[in-house]
Amino acid sequence: MIRRIVLPVIFALLVYGFWISPDFKEIAAGIAIFLFGMLFLEDGFKAFTGGVLERLLSRTTDRLWKAISFGVVSTTIMQSSSLVSVITISFLGAELIALAAGIGIIFGANIGTTTGAWLIAGFGLKVKISAYAMPMLVFGIILVFQSHRSLKGIGYILAGLGFLFLGIHYMKEGFEAFKSTIDLTQFALPGYAGLFAFTGIGIFATVVMQSSHATLVLIITALAAGQITYENALALAIGANIGTTVTAILGSLSSNFQGKRLAAGHLIFNLITGAIAIAFIHQLVWAVDNTAAAVGIAADDHTLKLAVFHTIFNVIGVAVLTPFVTPLVHLLERVIPAPAMLDVAEPNYLNDSVLEFPETLLEAVRNEAIHLYDNAVEIIAHGLNLHRTQIFGEDDLERLVESEHGTLSFDLDAVYERKVKVLYAKILEFISRAQGSVPTEFADQLFALRQACRQIVKTVKDIKHLRKNISRYIVDKDSDIRREYNDLRLQIASLLREIQELREIEEDERNVIDLDAYRIAVDEESTVTSGGLDDLIREGRVTPVMATSLMNDHAYVHDAVWQLTDIARALFGSRDIADMEAEELVGLDEDDVDELSQTRDSA
Amino acid sequence: MKLMKIFNRDDWKRSKKVKALNKVLDKLRKKKHVLEDALEDEGSEKKAQKLKVKLKANRQHRHKAEKLIHELD
């Protein structure tokens, strides 16, 4: 309802403003061009998010100070705390970083964003900024039309900066001209009334423009033109700081509970920082005056002093709240709890916030595929009449398989429906949606993960077929058929244990192709393929019916082993493309295994 | 000429591939020693057989990696 009213009201106000004042039109056009530049700049940096930025971000999780530093540096470079917030939310949504690290990055982004005020006050207003804008736009737009992703990205960044400069120029010109027709300072409010009123205006302006940067540029240009008082400008800056959290809140709507926690953390931080700034406004103004004097800023250079104020109150906010990050994390975890474990498996990592960042998207899909694998392992283990704790424990598997011959009572079909089928369908749906938007270099990896999920489902189905005879023959009085079926159980259980052990090794140290030995063993150690089955039938130790079952079931185990080794390569193998290719080239395929079998036969 | 070589994308890609293959080969060599030591200490015949299969796979992997490196270098 409110949305339906707000937009027409804003449009009506703008049209009225354009009608009565061409200078207002110029200022509004300046803001529009500035925001357009921000969009270009964000698109440009997104072109580089498929690697460097995400790798850097993922490395800032171990220490809080590193996370804060990352927030400062990345926001200073990209000049967009919104982009940093959205990327952080997507990382958190995919559970690639912890909440505390995410909060650290947001703290840093709040300091980093204050560099914008310095650049505009120190550089943007002192030189003819439009002179830089024009060549940037020309070179930028030429590069935007290039097909190479990086060149296109640079083009967007250059054009974005060009539009930002042009927007600042128009705002500056507009306020200068505005001065001759109307003096906005007549609306200035002194004291606490002004402080609260202008903080509210700052919040509103930032919520509407969705950019604290744009609000700050507007404040600084208006201040430079003498259209607002220094005192009110400080209040507007506090408001802009609070209003900017709306972008993060909107970004978190498509994220999971972790993204929502971060957005709430951002809001709490900025509200507390704003409250501190309002409560200690006189002390802050005194600190700004002294700092400005110490660094050689003229007492009447209010624009630069505003930049000093913006930095000081954000640094104070970070300094005050950093010791409380852990309690803040606990509070957020309590207020926004993780969704209860449902009986039906739901995706943990897939959410729309990761769709824009290819590397994050791949990680989210990989984590979800691992989630699917873990659910499938439960069914596979029970299908073999074993518990996962037994398979992943330290007991001798051979002895365990021989001793555990009781049938575990569980409805495999029902568990499959609840824990695998629904999740698999959601992963497929997500990958189908993502496939159109990922760059080609990521498409192959996405396809491999999709294949791995298909193989997980197929393995569960193989075990389903196998289960009936396993349950029947492992309690058979005939020791030969019992041994044969225990061997089949052992093949899969050993492979599952080795995959689990592999997962616990550091990624750089693990070698997934070691699992290929199971591809050889599944046939080499089988009575079915080694000719031993014929002897058993001839000697009357197994009936022809048992032999037929064994042959069919061996085929299921053979497929399950090959699929599980493929799954392990896709989910737990190297993530580096070159290393992944090397593993693929060196890994054993069917021809290699056949060749090795012939060597055995001839030997 | 040297500068041309630096910017030769195929050469760069090939050297990256060789580097990755060498990394895999190093891990395989380490694994070979681990498996050989385990085989020496293994008392159970069935488990020794499993280790022999692992060694066989390891040998084939190393053979493939060395052949690929030789072809690319």
Chai-1 contact restraints between the chains, C-beta under 6 A:
chainA,res_idxA,chainB,res_idxB,connection_type,confidence,min_distance_angstrom,max_distance_angstrom,comment,restraint_id
A,N511,B,K27,contact,1.0,0.0,6.0,A-B,restraint_1
A,I513,B,H61,contact,1.0,0.0,6.0,A-B,restraint_2
A,D516,B,A57,contact,1.0,0.0,6.0,A-B,restraint_3
A,A517,B,V53,contact,1.0,0.0,6.0,A-B,restraint_4
A,A517,B,K54,contact,1.0,0.0,6.0,A-B,restraint_5
A,A517,B,A57,contact,1.0,0.0,6.0,A-B,restraint_6
A,I520,B,V53,contact,1.0,0.0,6.0,A-B,restraint_7
A,I520,B,A57,contact,1.0,0.0,6.0,A-B,restraint_8
A,A521,B,V53,contact,1.0,0.0,6.0,A-B,restraint_9
A,A578,B,K16,contact,1.0,0.0,6.0,A-B,restraint_10
A,A578,B,A20,contact,1.0,0.0,6.0,A-B,restraint_11
A,D579,B,A20,contact,1.0,0.0,6.0,A-B,restraint_12
A,A582,B,A20,contact,1.0,0.0,6.0,A-B,restraint_13
A,A582,B,L21,contact,1.0,0.0,6.0,A-B,restraint_14
A,A582,B,V24,contact,1.0,0.0,6.0,A-B,restraint_15
A,L585,B,L68,contact,1.0,0.0,6.0,A-B,restraint_16
A,V586,B,V24,contact,1.0,0.0,6.0,A-B,restraint_17
A,V586,B,H61,contact,1.0,0.0,6.0,A-B,restraint_18
A,V586,B,K64,contact,1.0,0.0,6.0,A-B,restraint_19
A,V586,B,A65,contact,1.0,0.0,6.0,A-B,restraint_20
A,D592,B,Q60,contact,1.0,0.0,6.0,A-B,restraint_21
